[in-house]
Amino acid sequence: MTRTRRRPHRPERLAALIQATLADGTHATVRFSVLGDDAAKENAMAGLASSRGFLRTYLARTLPLRTTPELHFVLDRGLDHAARIDAILDKLKQEEQS
C-alpha cells in the first residue's frame, strides 16, 4: 500500500510562502488589486494603511521571524491594464466587422 503525502492546508502553505519571502527582510511590498472606481481604490488603500500596524503585529506573532518587516502597500494596476486591452481589442473587432 502506498502512502500519499498529506498536503498542507492553504493557510499553512501561505504562511510558509510569506516566511520564505520575508525572512529577515526589513521591508515588504504588498501589491493588491481593487475592482471598482478610483474612490474604491483610495478607500482600500486607506484601509490597508490604517491596518498596517495590526497586520505587522499579526505577522510578528504568527511567523517565526527575527525581524518583522515594515509593510508597504502598492496598488497593482494589472487589472486596469487588462481591462483597457480588452476594450481596445473589442473596438478593433467591431471596426473589422464594419
CYANA upper distance limits for C-alpha pairs under 8 A (distance plus 0.5 A):
  8 PRO  CA     12 GLU  CA      6.48
  8 PRO  CA     13 ARG  CA      6.68
  9 HIS  CA     13 ARG  CA      6.81
 10 ARG  CA     14 LEU  CA      6.47
 11 PRO  CA     15 ALA  CA      6.53
 12 GLU  CA     16 ALA  CA      6.70
 13 ARG  CA     17 LEU  CA      6.67
 14 LEU  CA     18 ILE  CA      6.62
 15 ALA  CA     19 GLN  CA      6.52
 15 ALA  CA     63 LEU  CA      7.63
 16 ALA  CA     20 ALA  CA      6.60
 17 LEU  CA     21 THR  CA      6.54
 18 ILE  CA     22 LEU  CA      6.34
 19 GLN  CA     23 ALA  CA      5.95
 19 GLN  CA     63 LEU  CA      6.95
 19 GLN  CA     64 PRO  CA      8.18
 19 GLN  CA     65 LEU  CA      7.79
 22 LEU  CA     28 ALA  CA      7.29
 22 LEU  CA     69 PRO  CA      7.53
 23 ALA  CA     65 LEU  CA      6.75
 23 ALA  CA     66 ARG  CA      8.40
 23 ALA  CA     67 THR  CA      8.48
 24 ASP  CA     65 LEU  CA      7.09
 24 ASP  CA     66 ARG  CA      6.75
 24 ASP  CA     67 THR  CA      6.26
 24 ASP  CA     68 THR  CA      7.98
 24 ASP  CA     69 PRO  CA      8.17
 25 GLY  CA     67 THR  CA      7.65
 25 GLY  CA     68 THR  CA      7.94
 25 GLY  CA     69 PRO  CA      6.22
 26 THR  CA     67 THR  CA      7.39
 26 THR  CA     68 THR  CA      7.23
 26 THR  CA     69 PRO  CA      4.74
 26 THR  CA     70 GLU  CA      6.50
 27 HIS  CA     69 PRO  CA      5.15
 27 HIS  CA     70 GLU  CA      5.15
 27 HIS  CA     71 LEU  CA      6.56
 27 HIS  CA     72 HIS  CA      7.79
 28 ALA  CA     69 PRO  CA      6.35
 28 ALA  CA     70 GLU  CA      6.57
 28 ALA  CA     71 LEU  CA      5.54
 28 ALA  CA     72 HIS  CA      6.54
 29 THR  CA     71 LEU  CA      6.54
 29 THR  CA     72 HIS  CA      5.25
 29 THR  CA     73 PHE  CA      6.36
 29 THR  CA     74 VAL  CA      7.41
 30 VAL  CA     71 LEU  CA      7.37
 30 VAL  CA     72 HIS  CA      6.46
 30 VAL  CA     73 PHE  CA      5.35
 30 VAL  CA     74 VAL  CA      6.64
 31 ARG  CA     73 PHE  CA      6.45
 31 ARG  CA     74 VAL  CA      5.37
 31 ARG  CA     75 LEU  CA      6.24
 31 ARG  CA     76 ASP  CA      6.02
 32 PHE  CA     73 PHE  CA      7.87
 32 PHE  CA     74 VAL  CA      6.98
 32 PHE  CA     75 LEU  CA      5.75
 32 PHE  CA     76 ASP  CA      5.84
 33 SER  CA     75 LEU  CA      6.46
 33 SER  CA     76 ASP  CA      5.73
 33 SER  CA     77 ARG  CA      7.24
 33 SER  CA     78 GLY  CA      8.19
 33 SER  CA     79 LEU  CA      7.58
 34 VAL  CA     40 ALA  CA      7.73
 34 VAL  CA     41 LYS  CA      6.32
 34 VAL  CA     44 ALA  CA      7.89
 34 VAL  CA     75 LEU  CA      8.39
 35 LEU  CA     40 ALA  CA      8.20
 35 LEU  CA     41 LYS  CA      8.24
 35 LEU  CA     79 LEU  CA      8.40
 36 GLY  CA     40 ALA  CA      6.17
 36 GLY  CA     41 LYS  CA      7.43
 37 ASP  CA     41 LYS  CA      7.03
 38 ASP  CA     42 GLU  CA      6.65
 39 ALA  CA     43 ASN  CA      6.61
 40 ALA  CA     44 ALA  CA      6.64
 41 LYS  CA     45 MET  CA      6.69
 41 LYS  CA     75 LEU  CA      8.36
 42 GLU  CA     46 ALA  CA      6.60
 43 ASN  CA     47 GLY  CA      6.56
 44 ALA  CA     48 LEU  CA      6.67
 45 MET  CA     49 ALA  CA      6.53
 45 MET  CA     73 PHE  CA      7.85
 45 MET  CA     75 LEU  CA      8.05
 46 ALA  CA     50 SER  CA      6.60
 47 GLY  CA     51 SER  CA      6.76
 48 LEU  CA     52 ARG  CA      6.50
 48 LEU  CA     73 PHE  CA      7.75
 49 ALA  CA     73 PHE  CA      7.83
 51 SER  CA     55 LEU  CA      6.62
 52 ARG  CA     56 ARG  CA      6.62
 52 ARG  CA     71 LEU  CA      7.10
 53 GLY  CA     57 THR  CA      6.60
 54 PHE  CA     58 TYR  CA      6.62
 55 LEU  CA     59 LEU  CA      6.68
 56 ARG  CA     60 ALA  CA      6.62
 56 ARG  CA     68 THR  CA      7.36
 56 ARG  CA     69 PRO  CA      7.85
 56 ARG  CA     70 GLU  CA      7.54
 56 ARG  CA     71 LEU  CA      7.45
 57 THR  CA     61 ARG  CA      6.75
 58 TYR  CA     62 THR  CA      6.49
 59 LEU  CA     63 LEU  CA      6.09
 59 LEU  CA     68 THR  CA      7.50
 60 ALA  CA     64 PRO  CA      7.82
 60 ALA  CA     65 LEU  CA      7.57
 60 ALA  CA     67 THR  CA      8.29
 60 ALA  CA     68 THR  CA      6.05
 77 ARG  CA     81 HIS  CA      6.85
 78 GLY  CA     82 ALA  CA      6.65
 79 LEU  CA     83 ALA  CA      6.62
 80 ASP  CA     84 ARG  CA      6.69
 81 HIS  CA     85 ILE  CA      6.68
 82 ALA  CA     86 ASP  CA      6.69
 83 ALA  CA     87 ALA  CA      6.71
 84 ARG  CA     88 ILE  CA      6.78
 85 ILE  CA     89 LEU  CA      6.66
 86 ASP  CA     90 ASP  CA      6.59
 87 ALA  CA     91 LYS  CA      6.66
 88 ILE  CA     92 LEU  CA      6.73
 89 LEU  CA     93 LYS  CA      6.71
 90 ASP  CA     94 GLN  CA      6.74
 91 LYS  CA     95 GLU  CA      6.71
 92 LEU  CA     96 GLU  CA      6.58
 93 LYS  CA     97 GLN  CA      6.75
 94 GLN  CA     98 SER  CA      6.84
